[in-house]
């Protein structure tokens, strides 16, 4: 299973919390709480053995089978390359050129492999033959090692970030059909970020839990092509009669296939 994770700030009665999202091809889970490793473990479980796409937040490093979002890394490299410090800008541009070359190679490999349409892949296909980019990889890693103690703060930070997550970042080179970005999780959060700006968050724990539960049900129904209003109506009717809540809509068959789920940029 391939899952995506992301988090954004959330206010609960002026307490600074975080809205987390975890999703695969057929299910979305939201949770509101602290930005800690415990939140990650509680959501996925310490026995989670799937592949997780995430950004560079340190809590995710405990996940053994992990992917790093290349879009985040590229934006940081672009920032260094545009620095007013000429030496740092040259160094950042050199790293960015190598990183872009690797990205173009992945995209070209996808075309050769007749990759499926963009989206989310729940069960990625079997790994393709190892793509050989030894020279670019060696050059990029050498630059990261060279600048890990650089005086320029942003250059030093991105070099260290690459080195800390090197295996997770470059895992896609062994299978170009794996996603390059965490856009799937970021898109899921977008509507709730707008809701946060309008409502200024939640007022108490009950409100936070209710919002996270409703958001999970709404977006899971959307992924499964089911009517959320119908499900909520049946849930309210069952509650009034003292009956158990209805089950979530079944997962469509096309979202369960080993090679039928989606892959993403």
C-alpha positions in Angstrom: 0.0 0.0 0.0 1.1 3.5 -0.8 -0.1 6.2 1.6 0.3 10.0 1.6 0.6 12.2 4.7 0.7 15.9 5.4 -0.2 18.3 8.2 -1.2 22.0 8.5 -1.7 24.3 11.5 -5.1 24.3 13.3 -6.5 26.4 16.1 -8.6 24.8 18.9 -9.8 27.6 21.2 -6.5 29.5 20.4 -4.4 26.4 21.2 -1.9 25.8 18.4 -2.6 22.3 17.0 -2.3 20.6 13.7 -4.7 19.0 11.2 -3.2 15.8 9.9 -4.3 13.9 6.8 -3.5 10.4 5.8 -4.8 8.9 2.6 -4.5 6.0 0.1 -6.4 5.4 -3.1 -9.7 4.7 -1.4 -9.6 6.1 2.2 -8.9 9.4 3.9 -8.3 9.9 7.6 -8.0 13.3 9.3 -6.9 13.9 12.9 -6.4 17.1 14.9 -3.7 17.1 17.6 -0.1 17.9 18.3 2.6 17.8 15.7 4.4 14.8 17.2 5.6 11.3 16.3 2.8 9.9 18.5 0.1 11.3 16.2 1.8 9.6 13.3 2.0 6.2 15.1 -1.6 6.5 16.3 -2.9 7.1 12.8 -0.9 4.6 10.9 0.0 2.2 13.6 3.5 1.2 14.6 3.2 -1.9 12.4 2.5 0.0 9.2 4.5 -1.7 6.5 3.3 0.2 3.4 5.1 3.0 1.6 4.6 6.5 2.9 5.0 9.7 0.8 5.7 12.8 3.0 7.5 16.0 3.3 10.7 16.5 5.3 9.2 16.7 8.8 11.4 14.7 11.2 8.7 12.5 12.6 8.3 10.8 9.3 11.9 9.5 9.4 10.8 6.7 11.6 9.0 5.1 8.6 11.3 2.6 7.0 9.7 2.5 3.6 9.3 6.1 2.8 9.3 8.5 -0.2 10.2 12.2 -0.1 8.4 14.9 -2.0 10.7 16.2 -4.8 8.6 19.4 -5.2 9.5 20.6 -1.7 13.2 19.9 -2.4 13.2 21.6 -5.7 11.5 24.8 -4.3 14.3 25.0 -1.6 17.0 24.5 -4.2 15.4 27.2 -6.4 15.5 29.5 -3.4 19.2 29.0 -2.8 19.9 29.4 -6.6 18.2 32.8 -6.5 20.1 33.9 -3.4 21.8 37.3 -3.4 24.9 35.6 -2.2 26.7 34.8 -5.5 28.7 31.9 -4.2 25.7 30.2 -2.6 23.6 30.9 -5.7 26.2 29.1 -7.9 26.3 26.2 -5.5 22.5 26.0 -5.4 22.2 26.2 -9.1 24.7 23.3 -9.6 22.6 21.2 -7.2 19.4 22.2 -8.9 20.7 21.3 -12.4 21.6 17.8 -11.2 18.3 17.4 -9.4 16.4 18.5 -12.5 18.4 16.0 -14.6 17.3 13.2 -12.3 13.7 14.3 -12.4 13.6 14.5 -16.2 15.1 11.0 -16.3 12.3 9.7 -14.1 9.6 11.3 -16.3 11.2 9.9 -19.5 11.3 6.4 -17.9 7.6 6.7 -17.2 6.9 7.4 -20.8 8.9 4.4 -21.9 7.0 2.2 -19.4 3.6 3.6 -20.5 2.8 4.8 -17.1 -0.8 5.1 -16.1 -2.8 8.4 -15.6 -1.7 10.8 -12.8 -3.2 10.3 -9.3 -2.6 8.0 -6.4 -1.2 4.5 -6.5 -2.3 2.2 -3.7 -0.2 -0.8 -4.7 2.6 0.3 -7.0 3.6 -2.1 -9.8 6.6 -4.3 -9.4 9.9 -2.3 -9.5 11.3 -1.6 -13.0 14.9 -2.4 -13.7 17.3 -0.1 -11.8 17.8 3.2 -13.6 21.5 4.0 -13.7 22.3 7.7 -12.9 25.4 6.9 -11.0 27.3 10.0 -12.2 24.6 12.5 -11.4 24.0 10.9 -8.1 27.6 10.9 -7.1 28.0 14.5 -8.1 24.9 15.6 -6.2 25.8 13.7 -3.1 29.4 15.1 -3.3 27.9 18.6 -3.4 25.7 17.9 -0.4 28.7 16.6 1.6 30.7 19.7 0.5 28.0 22.1 1.7 26.7 20.4 4.8 28.8 22.8 6.9 28.5 25.9 4.6 28.1 29.3 6.2 25.1 30.1 4.0 22.2 28.9 6.2 19.8 27.9 3.4 22.5 26.1 1.4 23.7 24.2 4.5 20.1 23.3 5.4 19.2 21.8 2.0 22.5 19.9 1.8 21.8 18.3 5.3 18.2 17.6 4.3 19.3 15.7 1.2 21.8 13.7 3.2 19.4 12.8 6.0 16.8 11.5 3.6 19.0 10.3 0.7 17.5 6.8 0.5 13.9 8.1 0.7 14.5 10.8 -1.9 16.2 8.5 -4.4 14.0 5.5 -4.0 11.9 6.6 -7.0 15.0 5.9 -9.3 14.4 2.2 -8.7 10.8 2.5 -9.8 9.9 5.6 -11.8 6.1 4.8 -11.5 6.3 5.8 -7.8 5.1 9.4 -7.2 7.5 12.3 -7.1 5.4 14.7 -5.1 3.0 14.8 -2.1 0.4 16.8 -4.1 -2.3 14.2 -3.3 -2.2 15.0 0.4 -1.8 18.7 -0.1 -4.9 18.8 -2.3 -6.9 17.0 0.4 -6.0 19.6 2.9 -6.9 22.6 0.7 -10.6 22.7 1.4 -10.1 22.4 5.2 -7.5 25.2 5.1 -10.2 27.4 3.6 -12.6 26.2 6.3 -10.1 27.1 9.0 -9.7 30.6 7.6 -13.5 31.1 7.7 -14.2 29.5 11.1 -10.9 30.3 12.9 -10.7 26.6 13.9 -12.6 24.8 16.5 -13.5 25.6 20.1 -12.9 22.4 22.0 -11.9 18.8 21.8 -15.5 17.7 20.8 -15.5 20.1 18.0 -12.1 19.0 16.7 -13.0 15.3 16.9 -16.3 16.0 15.1 -14.7 18.0 12.3 -11.9 15.3 11.8 -14.5 12.5 11.7 -16.9 14.4 9.3 -14.0 15.4 7.0 -12.8 11.8 6.9 -16.2 10.5 6.0 -16.8 13.2 3.4 -13.5 12.8 1.5 -13.6 9.0 1.8 -17.0 8.9 0.1 -15.7 11.2 -2.6 -12.8 8.8 -3.3 -15.1 5.9 -3.4 -17.7 7.6 -5.7 -20.4 7.4 -3.0 -23.0 10.0 -1.8 -22.0 11.4 1.5 -25.4 13.0 2.1 -27.1 9.6 1.7 -24.6 8.1 4.2 -25.1 10.9 6.7 -28.9 10.7 6.4 -28.8 7.0 7.1 -26.5 7.6 10.1 -28.8 10.2 11.6 -31.8 7.9 11.0 -30.0 5.0 12.7 -29.0 7.1 15.7 -32.6 8.3 16.3 -33.7 4.6 16.3 -30.8 3.6 18.6 -29.4 1.4 15.8 -25.7 0.9 14.9 -24.3 3.5 12.4 -24.2 2.3 8.8 -21.0 1.0 7.3 -18.8 3.1 5.0 -19.5 2.6 1.3 -17.7 -0.4 -0.2 -14.3 0.1 -1.9 -14.8 0.0 -5.7 -13.0 -2.9 -7.2 -10.9 -0.7 -9.5 -9.3 0.9 -6.4 -8.3 -2.4 -5.0 -6.3 -3.9 -7.9 -2.6 -4.3 -7.4 -1.8 -2.3 -10.5 -5.1 -0.4 -11.0 -4.6 2.5 -8.6 -3.1 5.8 -9.5 0.4 7.2 -9.6 1.3 10.9 -9.3 3.8 13.5 -10.2 
